[in-house]
Amino acid sequence: MMSVWVTEEVLKWTLRFCSRRTPLTHRSLLVATSIKDSSLRHTRSAHVWCTGQNQTCLLTSPFHSVRFYSQDSFHSVQEKELVSLSDERTSVKRQKTYHFVENLQRCGSPSDILDFTTQYAPTTRQVSSCLTHMWSISKKLSEEQRRLELQLMFEHPGFHRLLKRAMKCVGDMRNEDVTYSLLSIVSLGVPQHSRVVQTFLRACQANLNDYDTKSLSILASCLENMDDCPNVNALKEAMRLIVEAQIPDIQDVKSLQTMMRMSGKDAPLTLKRKLEKKALSMTDQFTLPNTHYMITTMATMGFFSKPLLDVCSKKFTENLHGTPFNRLLAVLLSCRELHYRDLYMLTGTSDYITSTMDMWSNKQLLLFLSAFEDLLFCPSSLMEAYMEKVMSCPDALTLQDLLCVLKVFSSLNYDLRQHRQQFLDGLTQVLVPYLPKMTELRLLKSVFYLCLLGHFPSEPLQQLLQPSTMECFSSTPLKYLDNQVRMFQTLDLCLRLDRPHLPCPLNVPLSVLDGPAPSSPPVNPQLSQILQSLLQDQDQAETRLQEMVLVENAYFIDAVITKPPPKETSVSLSEGAAASSPAESSQRIAVICAPLSVLCFGTSDPRGLLAVKIRHLRILGFNPVLVTEQELSSVSQEQVRRATATLKRTENCKRQRC
């Protein structure tokens, strides 16, 4: 019995000694089977033993694996149970996330999402998902629908709670979620100086050094459309420093383009030049998508680099086949924003669109035509094909389509040739049913475009010029007034000079023609010098030169050269002809010096109002001669002498024929 008692006492002291040692020392301890059962009961309990004077818990988590060891091996009592419990919790969490995403995708409006958030408390990550999805839905709506939905959103009590929750958990959000949330909040129309927006801006500042390329790109897209304020300006400046520091380490084109977009439109020119230099050194790496994206990237950062654009436009034009609509249009719009025009690219693009015309919807074709018109380029082949499409089914055009067609064809002064009457009559046929429903401004625009084309249908004109319609133009906002007066003045000139055949005479009221008197532009000294040299060398005293002549109180002519008729012709004039006015019997040459902006790109064809001016000058008996400013600036004295000699030979030939 004594030996048994001694053995039990030894074991008790051994157990007490082991309880004060770290778990790793247990590996060398041999424990009897009787102790195993006792240890197992303690392990399964909710509490863990505490030892030492301060009674500090060695282990406080009930999920921690408590082990005991035997002579052969050691066993983890809760290991399998804990793994099973962890898997179960992960599965439940995934299932909840799946249900959240599934329910979120079912929401069809921002208000639906707010209703959903009042029933289901979103986690930190889900707050960002809700805000992002709200903006994703909104931007797909029409303008009117978006306005109504956003109004309902701001009035919804759940919106304030969601923003409050977003401010509270912004510190726990991932960097990407912070930037996406900020972009969504700003895009939804939350005031920039509101507390929630400024909170997110400060959160971005605090962690900017930890942002990856994607987060920086999202933040740059957001800041691009925000007004200046201390937090916005600080972020922009910090991002530029990051961009400048990372330029030497950029290895791929995509990262470079992201950095270019991050720099922004108001980045210093020195930074833009460094990015340009880096891009030019990597042109051999440009893929076709890189080329498209580089053009739009330069438009985003507001930087015109002709060498870089030339490289991109060449590659773009050589690989047009298969380019989707969105990329084609984005490139054209970016070129317009950059004021970049390349004849090879524009011609190739218009020819490609024409050859694949069956691929495009009517709306897509009109967007292409509008983009070309903004670039001052006349895509003749495309306009010819589209004209035939309209003539085959004019009733397919909506009112918006019709206004776009009229604007493009009148602005580019496209020569309709033998299809003129059929095409314009078809457009008028579409226009007439819309007249009672049209706003006054749309009615004025449609009539104005038709006048530029030299077409004067009576019904739209009568609808526009009736007193009740004219009264509506008296309340036009000041910022639109100049454009309105210009359109009415052009209409008045067309009615007086073109003299269309109408059922009853129509006149534009003086009340809508009141505008500032036309101011005389300065005389072009180079043109004046060249013309005087030409006339002196011809040695014709009767030839007269007038500069800056105002005609019909509307059109300024840079120079008018009046030449008498040949003497042989004047002798043989009949009595009736002799009684005609000097202006009718003499030759009047109207020299017009025009900038390239009023001509179709790549040609000397006049556009829009200049084309109407030339048409009216011909009606008034002038012989218009168009000289571009670019041609004038490149004329040398030697070329002037050659032109004089050519003009003399031409005059001698005319006299011999007479």
Salt bridges, closest charged atoms under 4 A:
GLU79 OE2 - ARG67 NH2 3.14
GLU102 OE1 - HIS99 ND1 3.82
GLU102 OE2 - ARG106 NH2 3.50
ASP115 OD1 - HIS156 NE2 2.58
GLU144 OE2 - ARG147 NH2 2.64
GLU176 OE2 - LYS214 NZ 3.26
ASP177 OD2 - ARG125 NE 3.35
ASP177 OD2 - ARG174 NE 3.16
ASP228 OD1 - LYS236 NZ 3.95
GLU237 OE1 - ARG240 NH1 3.49
GLU244 OE2 - LYS274 NZ 2.54
ASP266 OD2 - LYS236 NZ 3.73
ASP266 OD1 - ARG240 NH2 2.75
GLU276 OE1 - ARG273 NH1 3.04
ASP310 OD2 - LYS306 NZ 2.94
GLU318 OE2 - LYS314 NZ 2.68
GLU337 OE2 - LYS265 NZ 2.96
GLU373 OE1 - LYS407 NZ 2.81
ASP374 OD2 - ARG336 NH1 2.90
GLU384 OE1 - ARG417 NH2 2.76
ASP425 OD1 - HIS455 NE2 3.83
ASP492 OD2 - ARG496 NE 3.12
ASP498 OD2 - ARG615 NH2 3.13
ASP498 OD2 - HIS616 NE2 2.84
GLU552 OE1 - ARG496 NH1 2.88
GLU638 OE1 - ARG641 NH2 2.68
GLU638 OE2 - ARG642 NE 3.54
GLU651 OE2 - LYS563 NZ 2.54
